[in-house]
Amino acid sequence: MKPITRRAFLATSSSCAGHLALAAFATPALRRLQWTPVRGQVVAAEPFGRLEQVAEGVWALISTPLSGDRTTLSNGGLIAGRNGVLAIEGFNQPEGARWLAERSKVLTGRWPTHVVVTHYHADHANGVQGYLAGTEHPVVHSTAETRDLVIARNLPAVAERTAALHDAQLLSPTDLTTLDLGGRRVTVRPAAGHTPSDVSVEIADPSIMFCGDLVWNAMFPNYVDAMPTVLARSARALRREKGTHYVPGHGALATEADFDRYLAMLDEVEHAAREAHAKGIDAATAGAAYALPTSLGEWTLFNKVFFERAFGAWYKELGG
Protein backbone atom coordinates (compact mmCIF):
# COMPACT_ATOMS: atom_id res chain seq x y z
CA MET A 1 0.00 0.00 0.00
CA LYS A 2 1.28 3.46 -0.84
CA PRO A 3 1.99 5.64 2.21
CA ILE A 4 -0.22 8.67 2.76
CA THR A 5 1.97 11.76 2.37
CA ARG A 6 1.12 15.20 3.71
CA ARG A 7 0.54 16.40 0.15
CA ALA A 8 -1.83 13.50 -0.57
CA PHE A 9 -3.66 14.11 2.70
CA LEU A 10 -4.20 17.79 1.97
CA ALA A 11 -5.37 17.01 -1.56
CA THR A 12 -7.97 14.43 -0.56
CA SER A 13 -8.89 14.88 3.09
CA SER A 14 -12.15 16.70 2.33
CA SER A 15 -13.41 13.91 0.06
CA CYS A 16 -14.78 10.42 0.59
CA ALA A 17 -11.48 9.12 -0.76
CA GLY A 18 -9.45 10.90 1.87
CA HIS A 19 -11.43 9.57 4.80
CA LEU A 20 -11.56 6.06 3.36
CA ALA A 21 -7.79 6.06 3.03
CA LEU A 22 -7.24 7.19 6.60
CA ALA A 23 -9.86 4.82 8.01
CA ALA A 24 -7.95 1.79 6.75
CA PHE A 25 -5.36 2.40 9.44
CA ALA A 26 -7.87 2.49 12.30
CA THR A 27 -10.36 -0.25 11.48
CA PRO A 28 -9.77 -3.72 12.96
CA ALA A 29 -9.46 -6.59 10.50
CA LEU A 30 -12.54 -8.35 11.87
CA ARG A 31 -14.64 -5.21 11.41
CA ARG A 32 -13.40 -4.91 7.83
CA LEU A 33 -14.65 -8.40 7.08
CA GLN A 34 -18.01 -7.76 8.73
CA TRP A 35 -18.44 -4.54 6.78
CA THR A 36 -18.52 -6.21 3.36
CA PRO A 37 -20.02 -9.71 3.64
CA VAL A 38 -20.08 -11.68 0.39
CA ARG A 39 -23.61 -11.99 -1.00
CA GLY A 40 -23.03 -13.17 -4.58
CA GLN A 41 -20.74 -15.61 -6.37
CA VAL A 42 -17.24 -14.13 -6.45
CA VAL A 43 -15.77 -14.40 -9.96
CA ALA A 44 -12.66 -12.25 -9.40
CA ALA A 45 -10.98 -10.60 -6.44
CA GLU A 46 -8.15 -8.21 -5.66
CA PRO A 47 -7.09 -6.44 -2.44
CA PHE A 48 -9.18 -3.42 -3.47
CA GLY A 49 -12.40 -5.33 -4.13
CA ARG A 50 -14.21 -8.29 -5.60
CA LEU A 51 -16.56 -8.90 -8.50
CA GLU A 52 -19.75 -10.71 -7.46
CA GLN A 53 -22.24 -12.16 -9.92
CA VAL A 54 -25.67 -10.81 -9.03
CA ALA A 55 -27.62 -12.40 -11.90
CA GLU A 56 -27.01 -13.72 -15.40
CA GLY A 57 -24.96 -11.05 -17.15
CA VAL A 58 -24.84 -8.72 -14.13
CA TRP A 59 -21.89 -8.30 -11.78
CA ALA A 60 -21.27 -5.93 -8.87
CA LEU A 61 -17.79 -4.68 -8.03
CA ILE A 62 -17.77 -4.42 -4.24
CA SER A 63 -14.83 -2.32 -3.12
CA THR A 64 -13.07 -3.19 0.13
CA PRO A 65 -11.04 -0.03 0.81
CA LEU A 66 -10.57 -0.70 4.51
CA SER A 67 -7.77 -3.04 3.44
CA GLY A 68 -5.87 0.14 2.56
CA ASP A 69 -5.94 -0.33 -1.24
CA ARG A 70 -7.62 2.70 -2.80
CA THR A 71 -7.71 1.58 -6.45
CA THR A 72 -11.50 1.61 -6.75
CA LEU A 73 -12.89 2.89 -3.40
CA SER A 74 -16.49 2.93 -4.62
CA ASN A 75 -18.75 0.14 -5.80
CA GLY A 76 -19.76 -0.26 -9.43
CA GLY A 77 -20.34 -3.11 -11.84
CA LEU A 78 -21.18 -4.54 -15.24
CA ILE A 79 -24.44 -5.18 -17.11
CA ALA A 80 -24.17 -7.23 -20.30
CA GLY A 81 -26.52 -7.62 -23.25
CA ARG A 82 -26.18 -9.30 -26.65
CA ASN A 83 -24.74 -6.22 -28.32
CA GLY A 84 -23.02 -4.28 -25.58
CA VAL A 85 -21.75 -4.07 -22.02
CA LEU A 86 -22.35 -1.22 -19.61
CA ALA A 87 -19.74 -0.45 -16.94
CA ILE A 88 -20.93 1.53 -13.95
CA GLU A 89 -18.57 4.08 -12.33
CA GLY A 90 -15.14 5.43 -13.20
CA PHE A 91 -13.67 4.62 -9.75
CA ASN A 92 -10.88 6.35 -7.88
CA GLN A 93 -7.98 5.45 -10.17
CA PRO A 94 -7.77 4.49 -13.86
CA GLU A 95 -6.33 1.12 -12.82
CA GLY A 96 -9.69 0.32 -11.22
CA ALA A 97 -11.63 1.08 -14.38
CA ARG A 98 -9.11 -0.85 -16.47
CA TRP A 99 -9.42 -3.87 -14.16
CA LEU A 100 -13.21 -3.90 -14.50
CA ALA A 101 -12.95 -3.53 -18.29
CA GLU A 102 -10.57 -6.48 -18.43
CA ARG A 103 -12.97 -8.56 -16.35
CA SER A 104 -15.72 -7.62 -18.81
CA LYS A 105 -13.60 -8.97 -21.66
CA VAL A 106 -13.04 -12.24 -19.81
CA LEU A 107 -16.67 -12.68 -18.72
CA THR A 108 -18.55 -11.45 -21.79
CA GLY A 109 -16.00 -11.43 -24.61
CA ARG A 110 -16.43 -7.66 -24.88
CA TRP A 111 -14.74 -4.57 -23.56
CA PRO A 112 -17.39 -2.21 -22.12
CA THR A 113 -19.23 -0.31 -24.82
CA HIS A 114 -20.82 2.17 -22.40
CA VAL A 115 -19.85 3.73 -19.05
CA VAL A 116 -22.14 5.56 -16.62
CA VAL A 117 -20.65 7.87 -13.98
CA THR A 118 -23.23 8.35 -11.21
CA HIS A 119 -21.86 11.61 -9.75
CA TYR A 120 -18.75 13.75 -9.65
CA HIS A 121 -16.95 12.63 -6.48
CA ALA A 122 -13.40 11.48 -7.08
CA ASP A 123 -13.91 7.91 -5.91
CA HIS A 124 -16.59 7.43 -8.60
CA ALA A 125 -15.18 9.51 -11.45
CA ASN A 126 -11.44 10.09 -11.34
CA GLY A 127 -10.43 6.86 -13.07
CA VAL A 128 -12.86 6.97 -15.99
CA GLN A 129 -10.04 7.36 -18.53
CA GLY A 130 -8.95 3.83 -17.62
CA TYR A 131 -11.68 2.48 -19.91
CA LEU A 132 -9.92 3.98 -22.94
CA ALA A 133 -7.38 1.55 -24.33
CA GLY A 134 -6.07 1.35 -27.89
CA THR A 135 -9.08 1.12 -30.16
CA GLU A 136 -11.47 0.69 -27.22
CA HIS A 137 -13.42 3.91 -26.63
CA PRO A 138 -16.67 3.21 -24.78
CA VAL A 139 -19.32 5.91 -24.73
CA VAL A 140 -19.21 7.72 -21.39
CA HIS A 141 -22.58 8.86 -20.02
CA SER A 142 -22.99 11.52 -17.34
CA THR A 143 -25.12 14.54 -16.65
CA ALA A 144 -23.71 17.86 -17.76
CA GLU A 145 -23.45 18.96 -14.14
CA THR A 146 -21.49 15.86 -13.16
CA ARG A 147 -19.12 16.34 -16.09
CA ASP A 148 -18.58 20.00 -15.28
CA LEU A 149 -18.01 19.36 -11.57
CA VAL A 150 -15.46 16.62 -12.25
CA ILE A 151 -13.51 18.95 -14.52
CA ALA A 152 -13.76 21.94 -12.16
CA ARG A 153 -13.27 20.33 -8.75
CA ASN A 154 -11.39 17.05 -9.10
CA LEU A 155 -7.88 18.43 -9.03
CA PRO A 156 -5.25 18.12 -10.24
CA ALA A 157 -6.86 17.93 -13.65
CA VAL A 158 -5.82 15.00 -15.84
CA ALA A 159 -5.90 15.59 -19.59
CA GLU A 160 -7.07 12.06 -20.42
CA ARG A 161 -9.92 12.24 -17.91
CA THR A 162 -10.98 15.65 -19.15
CA ALA A 163 -10.96 14.42 -22.75
CA ALA A 164 -13.05 11.36 -21.87
CA LEU A 165 -15.64 13.55 -20.16
CA HIS A 166 -15.69 16.21 -22.87
CA ASP A 167 -16.75 13.45 -25.26
CA ALA A 168 -19.48 12.22 -22.88
CA GLN A 169 -23.01 11.64 -24.07
CA LEU A 170 -25.04 13.79 -21.70
CA LEU A 171 -27.85 12.30 -19.64
CA SER A 172 -31.05 14.22 -19.09
CA PRO A 173 -31.17 15.84 -15.63
CA THR A 174 -34.96 15.38 -15.51
CA ASP A 175 -36.00 12.43 -17.69
CA LEU A 176 -35.19 8.73 -17.73
CA THR A 177 -32.57 7.55 -20.23
CA THR A 178 -32.77 4.06 -21.71
CA LEU A 179 -29.72 2.19 -22.98
CA ASP A 180 -30.43 -0.83 -25.18
CA LEU A 181 -27.64 -3.39 -24.82
CA GLY A 182 -29.41 -5.98 -26.97
CA GLY A 183 -31.98 -8.10 -25.18
CA ARG A 184 -31.48 -6.04 -22.05
CA ARG A 185 -32.67 -2.49 -21.52
CA VAL A 186 -31.06 -0.39 -18.80
CA THR A 187 -32.72 2.65 -17.26
CA VAL A 188 -30.66 5.57 -15.96
CA ARG A 189 -32.67 7.62 -13.48
CA PRO A 190 -31.63 11.20 -12.64
CA ALA A 191 -31.86 12.40 -9.06
CA ALA A 192 -30.04 14.57 -6.54
CA GLY A 193 -29.34 14.68 -2.84
CA HIS A 194 -25.90 13.20 -2.30
CA THR A 195 -24.63 15.79 -4.78
CA PRO A 196 -26.43 18.33 -6.98
CA SER A 197 -26.60 15.66 -9.71
CA ASP A 198 -26.83 11.91 -9.09
CA VAL A 199 -28.10 9.00 -11.16
CA SER A 200 -29.05 5.40 -10.47
CA VAL A 201 -28.76 2.55 -12.98
CA GLU A 202 -31.57 -0.01 -13.06
CA ILE A 203 -32.84 -3.11 -14.79
CA ALA A 204 -36.34 -4.48 -14.30
CA ASP A 205 -36.01 -8.25 -14.70
CA PRO A 206 -34.31 -9.42 -12.64
CA SER A 207 -34.82 -6.40 -10.42
CA ILE A 208 -31.36 -4.89 -9.82
CA MET A 209 -30.43 -1.33 -8.93
CA PHE A 210 -27.02 0.34 -8.84
CA CYS A 211 -27.74 3.21 -6.46
CA GLY A 212 -24.57 5.27 -6.56
CA ASP A 213 -24.08 7.17 -3.31
CA LEU A 214 -27.79 7.75 -2.83
CA VAL A 215 -27.58 4.53 -0.78
CA TRP A 216 -24.80 3.31 1.54
CA ASN A 217 -24.83 -0.02 3.36
CA ALA A 218 -23.48 -0.29 6.93
CA MET A 219 -21.34 2.80 6.38
CA PHE A 220 -22.28 6.27 7.51
CA PRO A 221 -22.58 8.48 4.41
CA ASN A 222 -20.54 11.54 3.58
CA TYR A 223 -22.81 14.60 3.64
CA VAL A 224 -20.13 16.90 2.20
CA ASP A 225 -22.39 18.00 -0.71
CA ALA A 226 -25.66 16.61 0.60
CA MET A 227 -29.07 18.21 0.53
CA PRO A 228 -30.57 16.04 3.28
CA THR A 229 -34.27 16.42 2.50
CA VAL A 230 -33.65 15.76 -1.19
CA LEU A 231 -31.35 12.84 -0.34
CA ALA A 232 -34.00 11.14 1.79
CA ARG A 233 -36.64 11.64 -0.88
CA SER A 234 -34.38 10.33 -3.65
CA ALA A 235 -33.35 7.30 -1.61
CA ARG A 236 -36.96 6.40 -0.82
CA ALA A 237 -37.84 6.67 -4.50
CA LEU A 238 -35.34 3.88 -5.25
CA ARG A 239 -36.94 1.39 -2.82
CA ARG A 240 -38.91 -1.18 -4.82
CA GLU A 241 -41.78 -3.27 -3.51
CA LYS A 242 -40.64 -6.47 -5.21
CA GLY A 243 -37.47 -8.33 -4.31
CA THR A 244 -34.49 -6.37 -5.58
CA HIS A 245 -30.71 -6.59 -5.45
CA TYR A 246 -29.38 -3.18 -4.43
CA VAL A 247 -25.77 -2.25 -5.18
CA PRO A 248 -24.97 0.67 -2.86
CA GLY A 249 -22.28 3.22 -3.52
CA HIS A 250 -20.30 1.79 -0.61
CA GLY A 251 -20.67 -1.40 1.40
CA ALA A 252 -21.91 -4.90 0.64
CA LEU A 253 -24.78 -5.80 -1.67
CA ALA A 254 -27.90 -4.63 0.15
CA THR A 255 -31.06 -6.55 0.93
CA GLU A 256 -34.46 -4.97 1.51
CA ALA A 257 -33.71 -5.05 5.25
CA ASP A 258 -30.39 -3.28 4.68
CA PHE A 259 -32.11 -0.63 2.58
CA ASP A 260 -34.78 -0.04 5.21
CA ARG A 261 -32.11 0.26 7.90
CA TYR A 262 -30.39 2.92 5.78
CA LEU A 263 -33.63 4.87 5.48
CA ALA A 264 -34.15 4.58 9.24
CA MET A 265 -30.64 5.92 9.78
CA LEU A 266 -31.36 8.94 7.58
CA ASP A 267 -34.50 9.61 9.62
CA GLU A 268 -32.59 9.28 12.90
CA VAL A 269 -29.95 11.78 11.77
CA GLU A 270 -32.69 14.21 10.74
CA HIS A 271 -34.38 13.90 14.14
CA ALA A 272 -31.12 14.43 16.02
CA ALA A 273 -30.10 17.40 13.87
CA ARG A 274 -33.46 19.10 14.22
CA GLU A 275 -33.40 18.61 17.98
CA ALA A 276 -29.87 19.98 18.35
CA HIS A 277 -30.65 22.91 16.05
CA ALA A 278 -33.74 23.80 18.09
CA LYS A 279 -31.61 23.84 21.25
CA GLY A 280 -29.09 26.19 19.66
CA ILE A 281 -26.22 23.68 19.72
CA ASP A 282 -23.73 24.31 16.92
CA ALA A 283 -23.11 21.59 14.34
CA ALA A 284 -19.54 20.87 15.46
CA THR A 285 -20.57 20.33 19.08
CA ALA A 286 -23.65 18.31 18.16
CA GLY A 287 -21.70 16.13 15.75
CA ALA A 288 -18.90 15.50 18.24
CA ALA A 289 -21.40 14.31 20.85
CA TYR A 290 -23.54 12.22 18.51
CA ALA A 291 -23.73 8.44 18.25
CA LEU A 292 -26.15 6.35 16.23
CA PRO A 293 -28.55 4.33 18.38
CA THR A 294 -27.59 0.69 18.83
CA SER A 295 -30.98 -0.33 17.41
CA LEU A 296 -29.63 0.59 13.96
CA GLY A 297 -26.81 -1.96 14.23
CA GLU A 298 -23.17 -1.50 13.27
CA TRP A 299 -22.17 1.36 10.99
CA THR A 300 -18.61 2.09 9.94
CA LEU A 301 -17.68 5.72 10.54
CA PHE A 302 -14.65 6.69 8.48
CA ASN A 303 -14.05 9.90 10.34
CA LYS A 304 -15.82 11.54 13.26
CA VAL A 305 -16.21 14.66 11.12
CA PHE A 306 -18.85 12.81 9.09
CA PHE A 307 -21.36 13.36 11.91
CA GLU A 308 -20.50 17.05 12.01
CA ARG A 309 -20.94 17.23 8.22
CA ALA A 310 -24.36 15.59 8.50
CA PHE A 311 -25.48 18.07 11.15
CA GLY A 312 -23.99 20.93 9.15
CA ALA A 313 -25.92 19.89 6.05
CA TRP A 314 -29.14 19.82 8.05
CA TYR A 315 -28.37 23.17 9.69
CA LYS A 316 -27.90 24.69 6.25
CA GLU A 317 -31.42 23.58 5.36
CA LEU A 318 -32.83 24.65 8.71
CA GLY A 319 -31.21 28.06 8.62
CA GLY A 320 -28.26 28.06 10.94
C-alpha positions in Angstrom: 0.0 0.0 0.0 1.3 3.5 -0.8 2.0 5.6 2.2 -0.2 8.7 2.8 2.0 11.8 2.4 1.1 15.2 3.7 0.5 16.4 0.1 -1.8 13.5 -0.6 -3.7 14.1 2.7 -4.2 17.8 2.0 -5.4 17.0 -1.6 -8.0 14.4 -0.6 -8.9 14.9 3.1 -12.1 16.7 2.3 -13.4 13.9 0.1 -14.8 10.4 0.6 -11.5 9.1 -0.8 -9.4 10.9 1.9 -11.4 9.6 4.8 -11.6 6.1 3.4 -7.8 6.1 3.0 -7.2 7.2 6.6 -9.9 4.8 8.0 -7.9 1.8 6.8 -5.4 2.4 9.4 -7.9 2.5 12.3 -10.4 -0.2 11.5 -9.8 -3.7 13.0 -9.5 -6.6 10.5 -12.5 -8.3 11.9 -14.6 -5.2 11.4 -13.4 -4.9 7.8 -14.6 -8.4 7.1 -18.0 -7.8 8.7 -18.4 -4.5 6.8 -18.5 -6.2 3.4 -20.0 -9.7 3.6 -20.1 -11.7 0.4 -23.6 -12.0 -1.0 -23.0 -13.2 -4.6 -20.7 -15.6 -6.4 -17.2 -14.1 -6.4 -15.8 -14.4 -10.0 -12.7 -12.3 -9.4 -11.0 -10.6 -6.4 -8.1 -8.2 -5.7 -7.1 -6.4 -2.4 -9.2 -3.4 -3.5 -12.4 -5.3 -4.1 -14.2 -8.3 -5.6 -16.6 -8.9 -8.5 -19.7 -10.7 -7.5 -22.2 -12.2 -9.9 -25.7 -10.8 -9.0 -27.6 -12.4 -11.9 -27.0 -13.7 -15.4 -25.0 -11.1 -17.1 -24.8 -8.7 -14.1 -21.9 -8.3 -11.8 -21.3 -5.9 -8.9 -17.8 -4.7 -8.0 -17.8 -4.4 -4.2 -14.8 -2.3 -3.1 -13.1 -3.2 0.1 -11.0 0.0 0.8 -10.6 -0.7 4.5 -7.8 -3.0 3.4 -5.9 0.1 2.6 -5.9 -0.3 -1.2 -7.6 2.7 -2.8 -7.7 1.6 -6.5 -11.5 1.6 -6.8 -12.9 2.9 -3.4 -16.5 2.9 -4.6 -18.7 0.1 -5.8 -19.8 -0.3 -9.4 -20.3 -3.1 -11.8 -21.2 -4.5 -15.2 -24.4 -5.2 -17.1 -24.2 -7.2 -20.3 -26.5 -7.6 -23.2 -26.2 -9.3 -26.6 -24.7 -6.2 -28.3 -23.0 -4.3 -25.6 -21.7 -4.1 -22.0 -22.4 -1.2 -19.6 -19.7 -0.5 -16.9 -20.9 1.5 -13.9 -18.6 4.1 -12.3 -15.1 5.4 -13.2 -13.7 4.6 -9.7 -10.9 6.3 -7.9 -8.0 5.4 -10.2 -7.8 4.5 -13.9 -6.3 1.1 -12.8 -9.7 0.3 -11.2 -11.6 1.1 -14.4 -9.1 -0.8 -16.5 -9.4 -3.9 -14.2 -13.2 -3.9 -14.5 -13.0 -3.5 -18.3 -10.6 -6.5 -18.4 -13.0 -8.6 -16.3 -15.7 -7.6 -18.8 -13.6 -9.0 -21.7 -13.0 -12.2 -19.8 -16.7 -12.7 -18.7 -18.5 -11.4 -21.8 -16.0 -11.4 -24.6 -16.4 -7.7 -24.9 -14.7 -4.6 -23.6 -17.4 -2.2 -22.1 -19.2 -0.3 -24.8 -20.8 2.2 -22.4 -19.9 3.7 -19.1 -22.1 5.6 -16.6 -20.7 7.9 -14.0 -23.2 8.3 -11.2 -21.9 11.6 -9.7 -18.8 13.8 -9.7 -17.0 12.6 -6.5 -13.4 11.5 -7.1 -13.9 7.9 -5.9 -16.6 7.4 -8.6 -15.2 9.5 -11.4 -11.4 10.1 -11.3 -10.4 6.9 -13.1 -12.9 7.0 -16.0 -10.0 7.4 -18.5 -8.9 3.8 -17.6 -11.7 2.5 -19.9 -9.9 4.0 -22.9 -7.4 1.5 -24.3 -6.1 1.3 -27.9 -9.1 1.1 -30.2 -11.5 0.7 -27.2 -13.4 3.9 -26.6 -16.7 3.2 -24.8 -19.3 5.9 -24.7 -19.2 7.7 -21.4 -22.6 8.9 -20.0 -23.0 11.5 -17.3 -25.1 14.5 -16.7 -23.7 17.9 -17.8 -23.5 19.0 -14.1 -21.5 15.9 -13.2 -19.1 16.3 -16.1 -18.6 20.0 -15.3 -18.0 19.4 -11.6 -15.5 16.6 -12.2 -13.5 18.9 -14.5 -13.8 21.9 -12.2 -13.3 20.3 -8.8 -11.4 17.0 -9.1 -7.9 18.4 -9.0 -5.2 18.1 -10.2 -6.9 17.9 -13.6 -5.8 15.0 -15.8 -5.9 15.6 -19.6 -7.1 12.1 -20.4 -9.9 12.2 -17.9 -11.0 15.7 -19.2 -11.0 14.4 -22.7 -13.1 11.4 -21.9 -15.6 13.6 -20.2 -15.7 16.2 -22.9 -16.8 13.5 -25.3 -19.5 12.2 -22.9 -23.0 11.6 -24.1 -25.0 13.8 -21.7 -27.8 12.3 -19.6 -31.1 14.2 -19.1 -31.2 15.8 -15.6 -35.0 15.4 -15.5 -36.0 12.4 -17.7 -35.2 8.7 -17.7 -32.6 7.6 -20.2 -32.8 4.1 -21.7 -29.7 2.2 -23.0 -30.4 -0.8 -25.2 -27.6 -3.4 -24.8 -29.4 -6.0 -27.0 -32.0 -8.1 -25.2 -31.5 -6.0 -22.1 -32.7 -2.5 -21.5 -31.1 -0.4 -18.8 -32.7 2.6 -17.3 -30.7 5.6 -16.0 -32.7 7.6 -13.5 -31.6 11.2 -12.6 -31.9 12.4 -9.1 -30.0 14.6 -6.5 -29.3 14.7 -2.8 -25.9 13.2 -2.3 -24.6 15.8 -4.8 -26.4 18.3 -7.0 -26.6 15.7 -9.7 -26.8 11.9 -9.1 -28.1 9.0 -11.2 -29.1 5.4 -10.5 -28.8 2.5 -13.0 -31.6 0.0 -13.1 -32.8 -3.1 -14.8 -36.3 -4.5 -14.3 -36.0 -8.2 -14.7 -34.3 -9.4 -12.6 -34.8 -6.4 -10.4 -31.4 -4.9 -9.8 -30.4 -1.3 -8.9 -27.0 0.3 -8.8 -27.7 3.2 -6.5 -24.6 5.3 -6.6 -24.1 7.2 -3.3 -27.8 7.7 -2.8 -27.6 4.5 -0.8 -24.8 3.3 1.5 -24.8 0.0 3.4 -23.5 -0.3 6.9 -21.3 2.8 6.4 -22.3 6.3 7.5 -22.6 8.5 4.4 -20.5 11.5 3.6 -22.8 14.6 3.6 -20.1 16.9 2.2 -22.4 18.0 -0.7 -25.7 16.6 0.6 -29.1 18.2 0.5 -30.6 16.0 3.3 -34.3 16.4 2.5 -33.7 15.8 -1.2 -31.4 12.8 -0.3 -34.0 11.1 1.8 -36.6 11.6 -0.9 -34.4 10.3 -3.6 -33.3 7.3 -1.6 -37.0 6.4 -0.8 -37.8 6.7 -4.5 -35.3 3.9 -5.2 -36.9 1.4 -2.8 -38.9 -1.2 -4.8 -41.8 -3.3 -3.5 -40.6 -6.5 -5.2 -37.5 -8.3 -4.3 -34.5 -6.4 -5.6 -30.7 -6.6 -5.5 -29.4 -3.2 -4.4 -25.8 -2.3 -5.2 -25.0 0.7 -2.9 -22.3 3.2 -3.5 -20.3 1.8 -0.6 -20.7 -1.4 1.4 -21.9 -4.9 0.6 -24.8 -5.8 -1.7 -27.9 -4.6 0.2 -31.1 -6.5 0.9 -34.5 -5.0 1.5 -33.7 -5.0 5.2 -30.4 -3.3 4.7 -32.1 -0.6 2.6 -34.8 0.0 5.2 -32.1 0.3 7.9 -30.4 2.9 5.8 -33.6 4.9 5.5 -34.2 4.6 9.2 -30.6 5.9 9.8 -31.4 8.9 7.6 -34.5 9.6 9.6 -32.6 9.3 12.9 -30.0 11.8 11.8 -32.7 14.2 10.7 -34.4 13.9 14.1 -31.1 14.4 16.0 -30.1 17.4 13.9 -33.5 19.1 14.2 -33.4 18.6 18.0 -29.9 20.0 18.3 -30.7 22.9 16.0 -33.7 23.8 18.1 -31.6 23.8 21.3 -29.1 26.2 19.7 -26.2 23.7 19.7 -23.7 24.3 16.9 -23.1 21.6 14.3 -19.5 20.9 15.5 -20.6 20.3 19.1 -23.6 18.3 18.2 -21.7 16.1 15.8 -18.9 15.5 18.2 -21.4 14.3 20.9 -23.5 12.2 18.5 -23.7 8.4 18.3 -26.1 6.3 16.2 -28.5 4.3 18.4 -27.6 0.7 18.8 -31.0 -0.3 17.4 -29.6 0.6 14.0 -26.8 -2.0 14.2 -23.2 -1.5 13.3 -22.2 1.4 11.0 -18.6 2.1 9.9 -17.7 5.7 10.5 -14.7 6.7 8.5 -14.0 9.9 10.3 -15.8 11.5 13.3 -16.2 14.7 11.1 -18.9 12.8 9.1 -21.4 13.4 11.9 -20.5 17.0 12.0 -20.9 17.2 8.2 -24.4 15.6 8.5 -25.5 18.1 11.2 -24.0 20.9 9.1 -25.9 19.9 6.0 -29.1 19.8 8.1 -28.4 23.2 9.7 -27.9 24.7 6.2 -31.4 23.6 5.4 -32.8 24.6 8.7 -31.2 28.1 8.6 -28.3 28.1 10.9 
